[in-house]
Amino acid sequence: VSIRKNGSELTQIMAYNTSHGVATVNRWLVATPPIPVSPGDYFELFLQVQSDTSITVTSARTMFYAYKVD
């Protein structure tokens, strides 16, 4: 998993496996510390599987959230 801001990969992402022992489903929470944002900035989420072709990434179950911190 990688998150990009304006095309540049963020280096301080944190990933947590939240599967809770479910063997058939892996759930991951990926987070970043607060990021300064300006009008026109954009973010992208990239998911890649490098070696295990049995992994299926389901787009309908993949979510990306951003929260404004005042």
ZADRENBA-785684 format. One record per atom (N, C-alpha, C): x, y negated, z negated; residue in three letters; atom name; residue number from 1. Coordinates in Angstrom, 1 decimal, m for minus. Each point is the difference from the previous one (the first is absolute). Layout:
! ZADRENBA-785684
c1|c2|c3|residuo|atomo|num
X|Y|Z|ALA|CA|NUM .
...
//
This chain:
! ZADRENBA-785684
c1|c2|c3|residuo|atomo|num
0.9|1.2|0.0|VAL|N|1 .
m0.9|m1.2|0.0|VAL|CA|1 .
0.9|m1.2|0.0|VAL|C|1 .
m0.4|m1.0|0.8|SER|N|2 .
0.7|m1.3|0.0|SER|CA|2 .
m1.0|m1.1|0.2|SER|C|2 .
0.2|m1.1|m0.6|ILE|N|3 .
m0.8|m1.2|0.1|ILE|CA|3 .
0.9|m1.1|0.6|ILE|C|3 .
m0.6|m0.6|1.0|ARG|N|4 .
0.8|m1.1|0.7|ARG|CA|4 .
m0.8|m1.3|m0.2|ARG|C|4 .
0.8|m1.1|m0.2|LYS|N|5 .
m0.5|m1.3|0.0|LYS|CA|5 .
0.6|m0.7|1.2|LYS|C|5 .
m0.9|m0.5|0.9|ASN|N|6 .
0.5|m0.7|1.2|ASN|CA|6 .
1.0|0.8|0.8|ASN|C|6 .
m0.1|1.3|0.0|GLY|N|7 .
0.8|0.9|0.7|GLY|CA|7 .
1.3|0.5|m0.7|GLY|C|7 .
0.3|m0.5|m1.2|SER|N|8 .
1.1|0.4|m0.8|SER|CA|8 .
m0.4|0.9|m1.1|SER|C|8 .
0.7|1.1|m0.2|GLU|N|9 .
m0.3|1.0|m1.0|GLU|CA|9 .
0.2|m0.6|m1.4|GLU|C|9 .
m0.9|0.2|m0.9|LEU|N|10 .
0.2|m0.4|m1.4|LEU|CA|10 .
0.8|1.1|m0.7|LEU|C|10 .
1.0|m0.4|m0.8|THR|N|11 .
0.9|0.9|m0.6|THR|CA|11 .
m0.4|0.4|m1.4|THR|C|11 .
m0.9|m0.7|m0.6|GLN|N|12 .
m0.3|0.3|m1.4|GLN|CA|12 .
m1.4|0.6|m0.2|GLN|C|12 .
m0.3|1.0|0.9|ILE|N|13 .
m1.2|0.7|m0.2|ILE|CA|13 .
0.1|1.1|m1.1|ILE|C|13 .
m1.0|0.3|m0.6|MET|N|14 .
0.0|1.1|m1.1|MET|CA|14 .
m1.1|1.0|0.5|MET|C|14 .
0.3|1.3|0.0|ALA|N|15 .
m0.9|1.0|0.3|ALA|CA|15 .
m0.3|0.9|m1.1|ALA|C|15 .
m1.2|0.4|m0.3|TYR|N|16 .
m0.4|0.8|m1.1|TYR|CA|16 .
m0.9|1.1|0.6|TYR|C|16 .
0.3|1.3|m0.3|ASN|N|17 .
m0.9|1.1|0.4|ASN|CA|17 .
m1.1|0.1|m1.0|ASN|C|17 .
m1.2|m0.2|0.4|THR|N|18 .
m1.2|0.0|m0.9|THR|CA|18 .
m0.9|1.2|0.3|THR|C|18 .
0.6|1.2|0.4|SER|N|19 .
m0.7|1.2|0.4|SER|CA|19 .
m0.6|0.7|m1.3|SER|C|19 .
0.6|m0.2|m1.1|HIS|N|20 .
m0.4|0.6|m1.3|HIS|CA|20 .
m0.1|1.6|0.2|HIS|C|20 .
1.0|0.6|0.6|GLY|N|21 .
0.1|1.4|0.0|GLY|CA|21 .
m0.9|0.7|1.1|GLY|C|21 .
m0.6|m0.8|0.8|VAL|N|22 .
m0.8|0.6|1.1|VAL|CA|22 .
0.9|0.5|1.1|VAL|C|22 .
0.1|1.3|0.2|ALA|N|23 .
1.0|0.5|0.9|ALA|CA|23 .
m0.3|m0.2|1.5|ALA|C|23 .
m1.2|m0.2|0.4|THR|N|24 .
m0.4|m0.1|1.4|THR|CA|24 .
0.0|m1.5|0.5|THR|C|24 .
0.0|m0.9|m0.9|VAL|N|25 .
m0.2|m1.4|0.3|VAL|CA|25 .
1.1|m0.9|m0.7|VAL|C|25 .
0.7|m0.7|0.7|ASN|N|26 .
1.0|m1.0|m0.6|ASN|CA|26 .
m0.6|m1.4|0.2|ASN|C|26 .
0.0|m0.7|m1.1|ARG|N|27 .
m0.5|m1.4|0.0|ARG|CA|27 .
1.2|m0.8|m0.5|ARG|C|27 .
0.2|m1.1|0.7|TRP|N|28 .
1.1|m0.9|m0.4|TRP|CA|28 .
m0.5|m1.4|m0.1|TRP|C|28 .
0.5|m0.7|m1.0|LEU|N|29 .
m0.2|m1.4|m0.2|LEU|CA|29 .
1.3|m0.7|0.2|LEU|C|29 .
0.0|m0.9|0.9|VAL|N|30 .
1.2|m0.8|0.3|VAL|CA|30 .
m0.2|m1.4|m0.3|VAL|C|30 .
0.9|m0.6|m0.7|ALA|N|31 .
m0.2|m1.4|m0.5|ALA|CA|31 .
1.3|m0.8|0.2|ALA|C|31 .
m0.2|m1.3|m0.1|THR|N|32 .
1.1|m0.9|0.1|THR|CA|32 .
m0.1|m1.0|m1.2|THR|C|32 .
1.1|m0.6|m0.4|PRO|N|33 .
m0.1|m1.2|m0.9|PRO|CA|33 .
m0.7|m1.1|0.8|PRO|C|33 .
m0.4|m1.1|m0.7|PRO|N|34 .
m0.6|m1.2|0.7|PRO|CA|34 .
0.9|m0.5|1.1|PRO|C|34 .
m0.6|m0.3|1.1|ILE|N|35 .
0.8|m0.5|1.2|ILE|CA|35 .
m0.5|m1.4|0.4|ILE|C|35 .
0.9|m0.9|0.1|PRO|N|36 .
m0.4|m1.3|0.5|PRO|CA|36 .
m0.6|0.1|1.4|PRO|C|36 .
m1.1|m0.7|0.2|VAL|N|37 .
m0.7|0.1|1.3|VAL|CA|37 .
m0.4|m1.4|0.5|VAL|C|37 .
0.2|m0.3|1.2|SER|N|38 .
m0.3|m1.2|0.7|SER|CA|38 .
m1.1|0.2|1.0|SER|C|38 .
m0.7|m1.1|0.4|PRO|N|39 .
m1.0|0.2|1.1|PRO|CA|39 .
0.7|0.6|1.2|PRO|C|39 .
m0.7|1.0|0.7|GLY|N|40 .
0.6|0.6|1.2|GLY|CA|40 .
0.8|1.3|m0.3|GLY|C|40 .
0.3|0.2|m1.3|ASP|N|41 .
0.7|1.3|m0.3|ASP|CA|41 .
m0.9|1.2|0.3|ASP|C|41 .
0.6|1.1|0.4|TYR|N|42 .
m0.8|1.2|0.2|TYR|CA|42 .
0.7|1.2|m0.6|TYR|C|42 .
m0.7|1.0|m0.4|PHE|N|43 .
0.5|1.2|m0.6|PHE|CA|43 .
m0.4|1.3|0.8|PHE|C|43 .
0.9|1.0|0.1|GLU|N|44 .
m0.3|1.2|0.6|GLU|CA|44 .
0.4|1.2|m0.9|GLU|C|44 .
m0.8|1.1|0.1|LEU|N|45 .
0.3|1.2|m0.7|LEU|CA|45 .
0.4|1.0|1.0|LEU|C|45 .
1.1|0.7|m0.2|PHE|N|46 .
0.5|1.1|0.9|PHE|CA|46 .
0.1|1.3|m0.8|PHE|C|46 .
m0.6|1.0|0.5|LEU|N|47 .
0.1|1.4|m0.5|LEU|CA|47 .
0.7|0.9|0.9|LEU|C|47 .
1.0|0.7|m0.4|GLN|N|48 .
0.8|0.9|0.8|GLN|CA|48 .
0.3|1.3|m0.7|GLN|C|48 .
m0.2|1.1|0.7|VAL|N|49 .
0.4|1.3|m0.5|VAL|CA|49 .
1.2|0.4|0.9|VAL|C|49 .
1.1|0.3|m0.7|GLN|N|50 .
1.2|0.3|0.8|GLN|CA|50 .
0.2|1.5|0.3|GLN|C|50 .
m0.3|0.9|m1.0|SER|N|51 .
0.3|1.4|0.2|SER|CA|51 .
m1.1|1.0|m0.2|SER|C|51 .
m1.0|m0.3|m0.7|ASP|N|52 .
m1.0|0.9|m0.4|ASP|CA|52 .
m1.2|m0.2|1.0|ASP|C|52 .
m0.1|0.7|1.0|THR|N|53 .
m1.1|m0.2|1.0|THR|CA|53 .
m1.4|0.5|m0.5|THR|C|53 .
0.0|0.6|m1.1|SER|N|54 .
m1.3|0.4|m0.6|SER|CA|54 .
m0.8|m1.1|m0.7|SER|C|54 .
0.7|m1.1|m0.1|ILE|N|55 .
m0.6|m1.2|m0.7|ILE|CA|55 .
m0.9|m0.7|1.0|ILE|C|55 .
m1.2|m0.3|m0.5|THR|N|56 .
m1.0|m0.8|0.8|THR|CA|56 .
m0.2|m1.3|m0.7|THR|C|56 .
0.2|m1.1|0.7|VAL|N|57 .
m0.4|m1.3|m0.5|VAL|CA|57 .
m1.3|m0.4|0.5|VAL|C|57 .
m1.0|m0.1|m0.8|THR|N|58 .
m1.4|m0.3|0.4|THR|CA|58 .
m0.2|m1.5|0.0|THR|C|58 .
m0.2|m0.6|1.1|SER|N|59 .
m0.2|m1.5|0.1|SER|CA|59 .
m1.2|m0.4|m0.8|SER|C|59 .
m1.1|0.7|0.0|ALA|N|60 .
m1.2|m0.4|m0.7|ALA|CA|60 .
0.2|0.0|m1.5|ALA|C|60 .
1.1|0.7|m0.5|ARG|N|61 .
0.3|0.0|m1.4|ARG|CA|61 .
1.2|m0.7|m0.4|ARG|C|61 .
0.5|m0.8|0.9|THR|N|62 .
1.2|m0.8|m0.2|THR|CA|62 .
m0.5|m1.5|m0.2|THR|C|62 .
0.4|m0.6|m1.1|MET|N|63 .
m0.4|m1.3|m0.3|MET|CA|63 .
1.2|m0.9|m0.3|MET|C|63 .
m0.2|m1.3|0.3|PHE|N|64 .
1.0|m1.0|m0.3|PHE|CA|64 .
m0.7|m1.2|m0.6|PHE|C|64 .
0.4|m0.4|m1.2|TYR|N|65 .
m0.6|m1.1|m0.7|TYR|CA|65 .
1.1|m1.0|m0.3|TYR|C|65 .
m0.4|m1.3|0.0|ALA|N|66 .
0.8|m1.1|m0.4|ALA|CA|66 .
m0.8|m0.8|m0.9|ALA|C|66 .
0.6|m0.4|m1.1|TYR|N|67 .
m0.7|m0.9|m1.0|TYR|CA|67 .
0.7|m1.3|m0.1|TYR|C|67 .
m0.8|m1.1|m0.1|LYS|N|68 .
0.6|m1.3|m0.2|LYS|CA|68 .
0.2|m0.2|m1.5|LYS|C|68 .
1.2|m0.4|m0.4|VAL|N|69 .
0.3|m0.3|m1.4|VAL|CA|69 .
0.2|m1.5|m0.1|VAL|C|69 .
m0.8|m0.6|m0.8|ASP|N|70 .
0.1|m1.4|m0.2|ASP|CA|70 .
1.0|m0.4|m1.1|ASP|C|70 .
//
